[in-house]
Amino acid sequence: MRIESVEIFSDRTNAAVMRHPGRAFPGVLVQGDSLHILCQQADAACKEIGRDAPGYEDLNDLRDTLRSYLNHYKATLAEYGMKLPFYEPKLP
């Protein structure tokens, strides 16, 4: 972990806009619990639409991208011994 200054353009709850050092454009900070909810919504949408429906592949790609962000978030918190801000049941 390192500490650096970031430019904060907006600190609106669940939608902070900030620019990381060295980046040309700002990004949006999505809180971990909000990211988890987005993943759950994407899972539900994929289940609802079904594999044979038009647009499923694009929706599934979106779900996979969100899930990769969430997995990176969870691994990073685990690396630093931090608890998740949401509950995930343990798989058997």
C-alpha positions as CSV (number, residue, x, y, z in Angstrom):
1,M,0.0,0.0,0.0
2,R,1.1,3.5,-0.7
3,I,-0.3,6.9,0.1
4,E,-0.6,9.6,-2.6
5,S,-2.7,12.6,-3.2
6,V,-5.6,12.4,-5.5
7,E,-7.6,15.2,-7.1
8,I,-11.2,15.0,-5.9
9,F,-13.7,16.6,-8.3
10,S,-16.8,15.4,-6.4
11,D,-17.2,13.4,-3.2
12,R,-20.8,12.6,-3.7
13,T,-21.8,9.5,-1.8
14,N,-21.3,6.3,-3.8
15,A,-20.1,8.3,-6.8
16,A,-17.0,10.2,-5.9
17,V,-15.1,11.5,-8.9
18,M,-11.4,11.6,-8.6
19,R,-8.2,11.5,-10.7
20,H,-5.5,9.1,-9.7
21,P,-1.9,10.4,-10.0
22,G,-0.6,9.9,-13.5
23,R,-4.0,9.5,-15.1
24,A,-5.3,11.9,-17.8
25,F,-9.0,11.5,-16.8
26,P,-10.9,11.2,-13.5
27,G,-12.7,8.0,-12.6
28,V,-15.6,7.2,-10.4
29,L,-15.0,5.5,-7.1
30,V,-17.5,2.7,-6.5
31,Q,-17.7,1.5,-2.9
32,G,-17.3,-2.2,-2.4
33,D,-20.8,-2.8,-1.0
34,S,-22.2,-1.0,-4.1
35,L,-20.1,-3.0,-6.4
36,H,-21.3,-6.2,-4.7
37,I,-24.9,-5.1,-5.3
38,L,-24.2,-4.3,-8.9
39,C,-22.8,-7.9,-9.3
40,Q,-25.9,-9.3,-7.7
41,Q,-28.1,-7.3,-10.1
42,A,-26.1,-8.4,-13.1
43,D,-26.4,-12.1,-11.9
44,A,-30.2,-11.7,-11.6
45,A,-30.5,-10.0,-15.0
46,C,-28.5,-12.8,-16.7
47,K,-30.7,-15.4,-15.0
48,E,-33.9,-13.6,-15.9
49,I,-33.0,-13.0,-19.6
50,G,-31.7,-16.5,-20.2
51,R,-28.8,-17.7,-22.3
52,D,-30.8,-17.9,-25.6
53,A,-32.1,-14.3,-25.4
54,P,-30.7,-11.6,-27.7
55,G,-28.2,-9.5,-25.8
56,Y,-27.3,-12.2,-23.3
57,E,-23.7,-12.3,-24.4
58,D,-23.2,-8.5,-23.9
59,L,-25.0,-8.7,-20.5
60,N,-22.8,-11.7,-19.5
61,D,-19.7,-9.8,-20.5
62,L,-20.8,-6.9,-18.3
63,R,-21.4,-9.3,-15.5
64,D,-18.0,-10.9,-15.9
65,T,-16.3,-7.5,-15.9
66,L,-18.1,-6.4,-12.7
67,R,-17.3,-9.7,-11.1
68,S,-13.6,-9.3,-12.0
69,Y,-13.6,-5.9,-10.3
70,L,-15.3,-7.4,-7.2
71,N,-12.8,-10.3,-7.1
72,H,-9.9,-7.9,-7.3
73,Y,-11.5,-5.8,-4.5
74,K,-12.0,-8.9,-2.3
75,A,-8.4,-10.1,-2.8
76,T,-7.0,-6.7,-2.1
77,L,-8.9,-6.4,1.2
78,A,-7.9,-9.9,2.2
79,E,-4.2,-9.1,1.5
80,Y,-4.4,-6.2,4.0
81,G,-6.5,-8.2,6.5
82,M,-9.6,-6.1,6.1
83,K,-13.2,-7.3,6.4
84,L,-15.6,-7.1,3.5
85,P,-18.4,-4.5,3.8
86,F,-20.9,-7.1,2.7
87,Y,-21.9,-10.7,3.5
88,E,-21.0,-13.5,1.2
89,P,-21.9,-17.0,2.2
90,K,-19.1,-19.5,2.1
91,L,-19.4,-22.1,-0.7
92,P,-19.1,-25.7,0.3
